[in-house]
Amino acid sequence: MNTLAVAETTKSKPRSLPIAKLAIRLGAFAAFAVVLLYFALNARGFLSPFNLMNVVEQSTVLGLLAYAMTVVFIGTGTDVQKGGIDLSIAANAGLCGAIYAVTVKNGYSDAAGLLAAVVTGSLVGLLNGFAVVSLRIMPLLATLALMNIAAGLELTITQNTVVGVTSGFVNVLAFGKFLGISTLVWCFLLVTVLLGLFVHYTRTGLRLYAVGGHAEAARAAGINTSLYVYGSYMFSGFLAGVTSILIVSRLSASTPGTSLLLLPLLSAALLGTVFSRRFVPTIGGTFLATLFIGFLANGFQLLGISSYWVSGVQGALILLVVAVTSVAKKS
């Protein structure tokens, strides 16, 4: 009788887990739909083509930085509670933006400034990888240290002032359009498609998931796990460098305060796991989560609600996602 009971219990667990995950995933999509419906009915102009395009455009910087965090989650641990993290992404983007702005302001070409920004971001990512892999420092502490170093360097380079940038390249990024769609939106969509294809449909991307999900098994299969962890942090820094150019183009300057993007990009990357089929970080899930946060902020703005509430909601989303995914995996 006891053996039968154990067998029944063992059989019931695999069934309950997919059901719980499906319920949570459907709940996330339902919440997205409810939020859109509420703002559509109560926020004047919310569904206008101009406003919808504006939300996507404003979500570009957040989305690209959230992709960088997502890649780190994928390569260093698909369990968002126990895996790796890169808290330096936002500060790294601020530093790269300052490098680009100062380089161009001093008379160098946009290409030189872009190269300097991307190299700087990649070096910060390399240092993160070195601290986590080679020095075996906890990712939370290692990337927190690099975050403060990057933020300090940015303030030193800019003297804590706004560094204006004027160039044809910046103007194209800021005001250019193709088929009626802004350059920023095209950049967002292009990176989403290319990165999604790379992460989910190439051998390198699948190995990245293997390293993050089952490091020991990946190592036993002959995969150089350290190399992939290094690569995920370096790619994060590279994408932060690329995104910094878009930040500068939107403001026509490098301005202090980019570190404030850490909370929303972390919210988007974590929330993206709820939109995925297997509760793991995905590019598509992060894309939806970024738009969700973008529409939420836009709706609050149209309703005249203080932007401070947006930060509160983002913090609540992080707690909710971590709690819900923990319960789903244990059910």
Sequence and secondary structure as in RCSB ss.txt:
>XXXX:A:sequence
MNTLAVAETTKSKPRSLPIAKLAIRLGAFAAFAVVLLYFALNARGFLSPFNLMNVVEQSTVLGLLAYAMTVVFIG
TGTDVQKGGIDLSIAANAGLCGAIYAVTVKNGYSDAAGLLAAVVTGSLVGLLNGFAVVSLRIMPLLATLALMNIA
AGLELTITQNTVVGVTSGFVNVLAFGKFLGISTLVWCFLLVTVLLGLFVHYTRTGLRLYAVGGHAEAARAAGINT
SLYVYGSYMFSGFLAGVTSILIVSRLSASTPGTSLLLLPLLSAALLGTVFSRRFVPTIGGTFLATLFIGFLANGF
QLLGISSYWVSGVQGALILLVVAVTSVAKKS
>XXXX:A:secstr
 HHHHHHHHHHHHHHHHHHHHHHHHHHHHHHHHHHHHHHHHHSTTTTSHHHHHHHHHHTHHHHHHHHHHHHHHHH
H SSTTTS   TTHHHHHHHHHHHHHHHHHTT  HHHHHHHHHHHHHHHHHHHHIIIIIS   HHHHHHHHHHHH
HHHHHHHHTTS EE   HHHHHHHH EETTEEHHHHHHHHHHHHHHHHHHHSHHHHHHHHHHH HHHHHHTT  H
HHHHHHHHHHHHHHHHHHHHHHHHHHTEE S GGGGHHHHHHHHHHTTTTSTTSS  HHHHHHHHHHHHHHHHHH
HHTT  THHHHHHHHHHHHHHHHHHHHHHH 
